[in-house]
Amino acid sequence: MEKIETVEDIVIHKNNIDSCIYDICQEEKIDLKKAKQGEWRYILREAGNRLFKNTDVLKDKSIIHGQGNIVPSNNNRYDYVKVNDLCDYYISISDKYNKLVSILAFSYLSGIDDSTIDKWKEPSCGGFGIWKKLTARRQDSLKDRLFDSNNPVGAMSIGNTEFLWNMPGVSNRQEQRQQAPNIPQMEQKYLQEQDNKPQLPQFPEP
């Protein structure tokens, strides 16, 4: 599997990433449709190592003469257009295989440290749109898991922890109320359904 060297490889040869993921699944005997989140992150980390490690394909090649810089440099900046293209593709394959979107998983694939991506949450940062997209799609994928799962409690717990779905008075509460499902009602309904399930008769021990 050849390393990706240019952004055109990301846009045009996305099957390189698909092929790499397929190869890893074959080597490790992983059924991608049934793979757990930890296995999915492992696959993405391996794919990132094979395709992007020790390359600067996602870095901005433009040179700037910054104030105080004796030697012109790109200041180790990322090219946000290229990173955004890869981010869109990561979200696409996550949807395809029904996996939760996360900054950490994208970090494994891209080779960009997750702490770096977290810094992009500042609106003035060039990567803000990427951070915002990953965060929004994370929440969307959790909602999908709520509706798809027979046991939504786990997804509810993550949503409560990461997005404060169940806490009043948080910032942007009105927006969350419009977008997020009614978590307390769904949880209560699920627990009631569990209570109403027919119970097996109990027989005395012989």
C-alpha positions in Angstrom: 0.0 0.0 0.0 1.6 3.3 -1.1 1.6 6.3 1.1 -0.6 9.2 0.1 1.6 12.0 -1.0 -0.7 14.7 -2.4 -4.2 16.0 -1.6 -5.3 14.7 -5.1 -4.7 11.2 -3.7 -7.3 12.0 -1.0 -9.8 13.4 -3.4 -9.4 11.1 -6.4 -8.0 7.9 -4.9 -10.1 7.5 -1.8 -10.2 3.8 -2.7 -6.6 3.7 -1.3 -8.0 4.3 2.2 -10.8 1.8 1.6 -8.3 -0.8 0.4 -6.1 -0.2 3.4 -9.0 -0.7 5.8 -10.0 -3.8 3.9 -6.4 -5.2 4.1 -6.3 -4.5 7.9 -9.6 -6.2 8.5 -8.4 -9.3 6.5 -5.1 -9.4 8.4 -6.8 -9.1 11.8 -9.9 -11.1 10.9 -12.2 -8.2 11.9 -15.8 -8.0 10.6 -16.1 -4.3 10.1 -19.9 -4.2 10.3 -19.7 -5.9 13.7 -16.5 -4.2 14.9 -16.7 -2.4 18.3 -15.5 1.2 18.6 -12.1 0.2 20.0 -11.5 -2.1 17.0 -12.6 0.7 14.7 -10.1 3.1 16.2 -7.4 0.4 15.9 -8.2 0.0 12.2 -8.1 3.8 11.6 -4.8 4.1 13.5 -3.2 1.4 11.4 -4.5 2.9 8.2 -3.2 6.3 9.3 0.2 4.8 10.0 0.4 3.1 6.6 -0.9 6.1 4.6 0.0 9.3 6.3 2.8 8.6 8.8 6.1 10.5 8.1 4.4 12.5 5.3 3.6 16.2 5.2 0.6 15.8 2.8 -1.7 17.6 5.2 0.7 20.4 6.0 0.4 23.9 4.5 3.3 24.3 2.0 3.1 28.1 1.8 6.0 30.0 3.4 5.4 33.1 5.5 7.7 35.8 6.8 6.4 36.0 10.3 7.4 38.8 12.6 10.5 37.7 14.6 11.2 34.8 12.2 14.7 34.9 11.0 14.1 32.1 8.5 10.8 32.1 6.5 8.7 29.1 7.6 5.2 27.5 7.3 5.1 27.4 11.1 4.2 23.8 10.9 0.6 24.8 9.9 -1.9 22.3 8.5 -3.6 22.9 5.2 -7.2 23.1 6.4 -8.7 22.5 2.9 -6.8 19.2 2.7 -7.7 18.3 6.3 -11.4 19.2 5.7 -11.4 16.9 2.6 -10.1 14.0 4.7 -12.5 14.8 7.5 -15.5 14.6 5.1 -14.3 11.2 3.9 -13.7 10.0 7.5 -17.3 11.0 8.4 -18.6 9.3 5.3 -16.9 5.9 6.1 -18.0 6.2 9.7 -21.6 6.5 8.5 -21.1 3.7 6.0 -20.0 1.3 8.8 -22.3 2.7 11.5 -19.5 3.9 13.7 -19.5 6.8 16.1 -17.7 9.9 14.9 -15.0 11.2 17.3 -12.1 13.6 17.2 -9.9 10.9 18.6 -10.7 8.5 15.8 -10.1 11.2 13.1 -6.8 11.9 14.9 -5.8 8.3 14.5 -6.5 8.3 10.8 -5.0 11.7 9.9 -2.1 11.6 12.3 -3.0 15.0 13.7 -2.8 15.0 17.5 -6.2 15.2 19.1 -5.0 18.0 21.4 -4.2 20.0 18.2 -7.7 19.5 16.9 -9.1 20.5 20.3 -7.3 23.8 20.0 -9.2 24.5 16.8 -12.4 25.1 18.7 -11.4 28.8 18.9 -13.5 30.6 16.3 -10.5 32.6 15.2 -8.6 29.4 14.3 -8.4 28.3 10.7 -9.4 24.8 11.7 -12.6 25.9 13.6 -14.9 24.6 10.8 -13.3 21.2 11.0 -13.6 21.0 14.8 -17.2 22.2 14.6 -18.1 19.6 12.0 -16.6 16.8 14.0 -18.3 17.9 17.1 -21.7 18.2 15.4 -21.4 14.9 13.6 -20.4 13.3 16.9 -23.7 14.4 18.4 -25.6 13.3 15.3 -24.0 9.8 15.4 -25.0 9.5 19.0 -28.6 10.4 18.2 -28.5 7.8 15.4 -27.2 5.2 17.9 -30.1 6.1 20.3 -32.7 5.4 17.6 -31.0 2.3 16.2 -30.1 0.6 19.4 -32.3 -1.7 21.5 -30.4 -0.4 24.5 -29.9 3.3 24.2 -28.7 3.9 27.8 -25.0 3.8 26.7 -25.5 6.5 24.0 -27.5 8.6 26.4 -24.8 8.4 29.0 -22.2 9.6 26.5 -24.5 12.4 25.3 -25.2 13.5 28.8 -21.4 13.6 29.6 -20.2 15.2 26.4 -23.1 17.5 25.4 -25.0 17.9 28.7 -28.2 16.7 27.1 -29.9 16.2 30.4 -28.7 19.4 32.2 -30.7 22.6 32.2 -29.1 26.0 32.1 -26.2 25.2 29.9 -25.0 27.5 27.1 -26.9 27.0 23.8 -29.6 25.1 25.7 -32.2 26.4 23.3 -30.3 25.0 20.3 -29.7 21.7 22.0 -33.4 21.5 22.9 -34.3 21.9 19.2 -31.7 19.4 18.0 -31.2 16.7 20.7 -33.9 14.1 21.4 -35.8 14.2 24.7 -33.4 12.1 26.6 -35.2 11.8 30.0 -38.4 10.7 28.2 -36.6 8.1 26.1 -34.8 6.8 29.1 -38.0 6.5 31.1 -39.8 4.8 28.3 -36.9 2.3 27.9 -36.9 1.5 31.6 -40.7 1.1 31.6 -40.5 -1.3 28.6 -37.9 -3.4 30.6 -40.3 -3.5 33.6 -43.2 -4.5 31.4 -41.4 -7.4 29.8 -43.0 -10.8 30.8 -41.0 -12.5 33.5 -40.2 -16.2 33.6 -42.1 -18.0 36.3 -40.0 -18.8 39.4 -40.2 -22.3 40.6 -39.1 -23.5 44.1 -35.8 -25.4 44.2 -36.3 -29.2 44.6 
